[in-house]
Amino acid sequence: MTAAKSSQEKPPTWKNRNFITKVLIPSLLQPKEGKRRDRAPIFPKLANDEVAITWIGHASFLIQTPKHNILIDPNWANWMSVIRRLRHAGMDISHLPEIDLVLITHAHFDHLNKRSLKKVAARQPIVVPEGVGGLVHNLGFDAVHEMDRWDTWEFKKLKIIFTPAKHWGARMLVDTHRKCGGYIIEYEGRRIYHCGDSTYFDGFKEIGKRYAPEIALMPIGAYQPPSGRDHHIGPEQAIKAFQELKSRIFIPMHFGTYRLSFEPMAEPPQRLMKAALREGIVNKIRILTEGKPQVF
């Protein structure tokens, strides 16, 4: 193999690519994928030992126990500034059941969408990281509960644990006081972990040591950002983190909805399955279809 050919086969670095011309402009012309949901999903009737998880899209999930409906990072936005939604949400916001609790992992616009939160708010509590409360106080929630890393809060027989992440929580450049993280939702011995945004770090081992969450909702996309900084975990590192979490079920998220970085939209799940195959854990991966509740 010649040196020239070898050089051509290497993927270009972020410095050699233009995000506007290579990602944003093509995204404006790309047809939106998925299906527009005109009917509400059929939400299952759960036994006492069951939970249901519905992926809405990106990092947005509806988590259901027999007694609760919990929304995490709800976002129905078709636009985030110049970034366009490229896949329909799994359900219309009007099709949601009555929501008991909302969890926000951090203040970034793709996770804390004020317009969506205003439509969801119905005098129920919302949980946010420390320093984020001021962004949601006037949206219509009954109470705003701020949490720091490893804090635990109990609500109607739910236990909510705020876990660390290696990311950042600023809404604007000067918002250095806002924290970020993930959540463990515990109910009747079942533990579901929503990672939020994070790159790989040793904190996954500590979360696994303390809680070993049964189901892990893990981000796998946006690992080639225009900044070139390492802020999002890639599929291979997500598999490593999943194993350190000591979890049993891996549900991928944070891909396929908004194109936030250079990698092709279809690449993250493909790389995830290849990594899972190498580790012999393909049977633990559950790629959900937006808008279809899955019972566990």
C-alpha positions as CSV (number, residue, x, y, z in Angstrom):
1,M,0.0,0.0,0.0
2,T,1.4,3.4,-0.9
3,A,1.7,6.2,1.5
4,A,-0.7,8.3,-0.6
5,K,-3.4,5.6,-0.6
6,S,-3.0,5.1,3.1
7,S,-3.5,8.8,3.7
8,Q,-6.7,8.8,1.6
9,E,-8.2,6.0,3.6
10,K,-7.9,7.9,6.9
11,P,-11.0,9.9,7.8
12,P,-10.5,13.6,7.7
13,T,-10.1,15.4,11.1
14,W,-12.6,18.0,12.2
15,K,-10.0,20.7,11.4
16,N,-10.2,19.7,7.7
17,R,-14.0,19.8,7.4
18,N,-16.5,22.6,7.4
19,F,-19.5,21.9,9.6
20,I,-21.8,24.4,7.8
21,T,-21.2,23.1,4.3
22,K,-20.8,19.4,5.2
23,V,-23.5,19.0,7.8
24,L,-25.9,22.0,8.3
25,I,-26.7,22.9,4.7
26,P,-27.2,19.2,3.6
27,S,-29.4,18.7,6.6
28,L,-31.7,21.5,5.4
29,L,-32.4,19.5,2.2
30,Q,-32.7,16.1,3.8
31,P,-36.2,14.6,4.1
32,K,-37.3,14.0,7.6
33,E,-37.3,10.2,8.4
34,G,-39.5,8.1,10.5
35,K,-43.3,8.4,10.7
36,R,-45.5,11.2,11.9
37,R,-47.6,9.7,14.8
38,D,-51.2,10.6,14.4
39,R,-52.4,8.1,17.0
40,A,-51.3,7.8,20.6
41,P,-49.1,4.7,21.5
42,I,-50.9,1.9,23.2
43,F,-49.3,2.2,26.7
44,P,-49.2,-1.2,28.4
45,K,-50.8,-2.2,31.7
46,L,-47.9,-3.1,33.9
47,A,-47.6,-5.8,36.5
48,N,-46.1,-4.8,39.8
49,D,-42.6,-6.0,38.8
50,E,-42.6,-4.4,35.3
51,V,-41.5,-1.1,33.8
52,A,-42.1,0.3,30.3
53,I,-39.7,2.5,28.3
54,T,-40.7,4.5,25.3
55,W,-38.0,6.3,23.3
56,I,-39.4,9.6,22.0
57,G,-36.2,10.5,20.1
58,H,-32.7,11.8,20.8
59,A,-32.3,11.7,24.6
60,S,-36.1,11.9,25.3
61,F,-37.8,9.0,27.1
62,L,-41.0,8.2,28.8
63,I,-40.4,5.8,31.7
64,Q,-43.4,4.1,33.2
65,T,-43.9,2.0,36.4
66,P,-47.3,0.7,37.5
67,K,-47.7,3.9,39.5
68,H,-45.7,6.6,37.6
69,N,-45.1,8.3,34.3
70,I,-41.7,10.0,34.1
71,L,-40.3,12.1,31.3
72,I,-36.5,12.6,30.8
73,D,-35.1,15.4,28.7
74,P,-38.4,15.9,26.7
75,N,-37.7,17.6,23.4
76,W,-40.1,17.9,20.5
77,A,-38.3,20.8,18.8
78,N,-38.2,20.8,15.0
79,W,-35.4,23.4,15.1
80,M,-32.7,24.2,17.6
81,S,-31.4,27.5,16.2
82,V,-30.0,26.3,12.8
83,I,-30.0,22.6,13.6
84,R,-33.1,20.9,12.1
85,R,-34.8,17.8,13.4
86,L,-34.2,15.0,10.9
87,R,-36.5,12.3,12.4
88,H,-40.1,12.5,13.6
89,A,-40.7,12.3,17.3
90,G,-42.0,8.9,18.4
91,M,-45.3,10.4,19.6
92,D,-47.1,13.7,19.5
93,I,-46.7,15.7,22.7
94,S,-50.5,15.6,23.1
95,H,-50.5,11.8,23.3
96,L,-48.5,11.7,26.5
97,P,-50.2,10.2,29.5
98,E,-50.5,12.3,32.6
99,I,-46.9,13.0,33.6
100,D,-45.9,12.7,37.3
101,L,-42.3,13.8,37.2
102,V,-39.9,15.4,34.7
103,L,-36.1,14.9,34.9
104,I,-33.6,17.2,33.1
105,T,-30.0,16.0,32.8
106,H,-28.4,19.4,31.9
107,A,-29.1,22.7,30.4
108,H,-28.0,22.2,26.8
109,F,-30.6,23.1,24.2
110,D,-31.1,19.5,23.0
111,H,-31.9,18.3,26.5
112,L,-33.6,21.3,28.1
113,N,-36.1,22.5,25.5
114,K,-38.3,25.2,27.1
115,R,-41.1,25.1,24.6
116,S,-41.5,21.4,25.1
117,L,-41.4,21.8,28.9
118,K,-44.1,24.5,28.8
119,K,-46.4,22.0,27.1
120,V,-45.6,19.2,29.5
121,A,-45.8,21.3,32.7
122,A,-49.0,20.6,34.6
123,R,-48.1,21.5,38.2
124,Q,-45.9,18.5,38.7
125,P,-42.3,18.6,40.0
126,I,-39.3,18.9,37.8
127,V,-35.8,17.7,38.8
128,V,-32.7,19.5,37.4
129,P,-29.0,19.6,38.2
130,E,-27.7,22.2,40.7
131,G,-27.7,25.7,39.1
132,V,-30.3,24.9,36.4
133,G,-33.4,25.7,38.4
134,G,-33.6,29.3,37.2
135,L,-34.2,28.2,33.7
136,V,-37.4,26.3,34.5
137,H,-39.0,28.2,37.4
138,N,-41.6,30.0,35.3
139,L,-42.6,27.2,33.0
140,G,-45.5,25.9,35.0
141,F,-44.1,23.3,37.3
142,D,-45.3,22.9,40.9
143,A,-41.8,22.5,42.3
144,V,-38.2,22.7,41.1
145,H,-35.9,20.3,42.8
146,E,-32.1,20.8,42.2
147,M,-29.7,17.9,42.8
148,D,-25.9,17.7,43.1
149,R,-23.9,14.6,42.2
150,W,-24.8,11.5,44.3
151,D,-27.8,13.2,45.8
152,T,-30.9,11.0,46.4
153,W,-34.5,12.2,46.4
154,E,-37.6,10.2,47.1
155,F,-40.9,10.9,45.5
156,K,-44.0,8.8,45.7
157,K,-42.1,5.5,46.3
158,L,-39.5,6.4,43.6
159,K,-35.9,6.9,44.4
160,I,-34.1,9.4,42.2
161,I,-30.3,9.4,42.3
162,F,-28.3,12.1,40.4
163,T,-25.1,10.6,39.0
164,P,-22.0,12.3,37.7
165,A,-21.0,12.7,34.1
166,K,-17.9,14.0,32.2
167,H,-19.5,16.8,30.2
168,W,-20.5,20.4,30.9
169,G,-23.7,22.1,31.8
170,A,-23.5,25.6,30.5
171,R,-26.5,27.1,28.6
172,M,-24.4,30.0,27.6
173,L,-20.7,30.6,27.7
174,V,-20.8,32.3,31.0
175,D,-23.0,29.7,32.7
176,T,-20.1,27.9,34.4
177,H,-22.2,27.3,37.6
178,R,-24.6,24.9,36.0
179,K,-24.0,21.2,36.6
180,C,-24.7,18.1,34.6
181,G,-25.2,14.4,35.1
182,G,-27.5,11.5,34.7
183,Y,-30.2,9.8,36.8
184,I,-30.9,6.4,38.3
185,I,-34.7,5.8,38.7
186,E,-35.3,3.1,41.3
187,Y,-38.7,1.5,41.9
188,E,-39.5,-1.8,43.7
189,G,-36.0,-3.0,43.1
190,R,-35.8,-2.1,39.4
191,R,-33.1,0.4,38.4
192,I,-33.0,2.4,35.2
193,Y,-30.1,4.6,34.4
194,H,-30.2,7.6,32.0
195,C,-26.7,8.7,31.3
196,G,-27.4,12.2,30.0
197,D,-24.4,13.4,28.0
198,S,-20.9,12.2,28.9
199,T,-17.7,11.1,27.4
200,Y,-16.0,8.0,28.9
201,F,-14.7,8.4,32.4
202,D,-14.0,6.4,35.6
203,G,-17.3,7.5,37.0
204,F,-19.1,4.6,35.2
205,K,-17.1,2.2,37.4
206,E,-18.3,4.0,40.5
207,I,-21.9,4.1,39.4
208,G,-21.7,0.3,38.7
209,K,-20.1,-0.3,42.1
210,R,-22.7,1.7,44.0
211,Y,-25.9,0.8,42.0
212,A,-25.3,-1.7,39.1
213,P,-28.4,-0.3,37.3
214,E,-30.3,-3.1,35.5
215,I,-31.1,-1.0,32.4
216,A,-28.8,1.6,30.9
217,L,-29.9,4.3,28.5
218,M,-26.6,5.2,26.9
219,P,-25.7,7.9,24.4
220,I,-23.8,6.7,21.3
221,G,-23.8,9.7,18.9
222,A,-22.2,13.2,18.3
223,Y,-18.7,11.8,18.8
224,Q,-17.2,13.8,15.9
225,P,-18.3,17.4,17.0
226,P,-17.2,20.5,15.0
227,S,-15.2,21.7,18.0
228,G,-13.1,18.5,18.0
229,R,-13.4,18.2,21.7
230,D,-14.1,14.9,23.5
231,H,-17.5,15.6,25.1
232,H,-19.7,12.7,23.9
233,I,-19.1,9.0,24.2
234,G,-18.8,6.9,21.1
235,P,-20.3,3.4,20.6
236,E,-17.2,1.4,21.5
237,Q,-16.6,3.4,24.7
238,A,-20.3,3.2,25.5
239,I,-20.0,-0.6,25.4
240,K,-17.1,-0.4,27.8
241,A,-19.0,1.9,30.1
242,F,-22.0,-0.5,30.0
243,Q,-19.9,-3.4,31.1
244,E,-18.5,-1.3,34.0
245,L,-22.0,-0.3,35.0
246,K,-22.7,-4.0,35.5
247,S,-26.0,-3.5,33.6
248,R,-28.0,-6.2,31.9
249,I,-29.8,-4.2,29.1
250,F,-28.2,-1.5,26.9
251,I,-30.7,0.9,25.2
252,P,-28.9,3.4,22.9
253,M,-29.9,7.0,22.5
254,H,-28.6,10.4,21.4
255,F,-28.4,9.4,17.7
256,G,-30.5,9.6,14.6
257,T,-32.6,12.7,15.5
258,Y,-30.4,15.8,15.2
259,R,-27.2,15.8,13.3
260,L,-24.8,17.5,15.8
261,S,-21.5,16.2,14.5
262,F,-19.7,14.9,11.4
263,E,-20.4,11.2,11.6
264,P,-23.2,9.9,9.3
265,M,-26.6,9.5,10.9
266,A,-26.6,5.7,10.5
267,E,-23.1,5.1,11.7
268,P,-23.5,5.1,15.6
269,P,-25.9,2.0,15.8
270,Q,-23.8,0.2,13.2
271,R,-20.6,0.7,15.2
272,L,-22.5,-0.2,18.4
273,M,-23.6,-3.6,17.1
274,K,-20.1,-4.3,15.8
275,A,-18.6,-3.5,19.2
276,A,-21.3,-5.6,20.9
277,L,-20.5,-8.5,18.6
278,R,-16.8,-8.4,19.5
279,E,-17.7,-8.4,23.2
280,G,-20.3,-11.2,22.8
281,I,-23.1,-9.1,24.2
282,V,-25.4,-8.5,21.2
283,N,-28.2,-10.2,23.1
284,K,-28.1,-7.3,25.6
285,I,-28.6,-4.5,23.1
286,R,-32.2,-3.2,22.6
287,I,-32.5,-0.6,19.9
288,L,-35.9,0.9,20.4
289,T,-38.3,2.2,17.8
290,E,-39.5,5.7,18.6
291,G,-43.0,5.7,20.0
292,K,-43.3,2.0,20.7
293,P,-43.4,1.2,24.4
294,Q,-41.2,-1.7,25.4
295,V,-41.9,-3.7,28.6
296,F,-39.0,-5.0,30.7
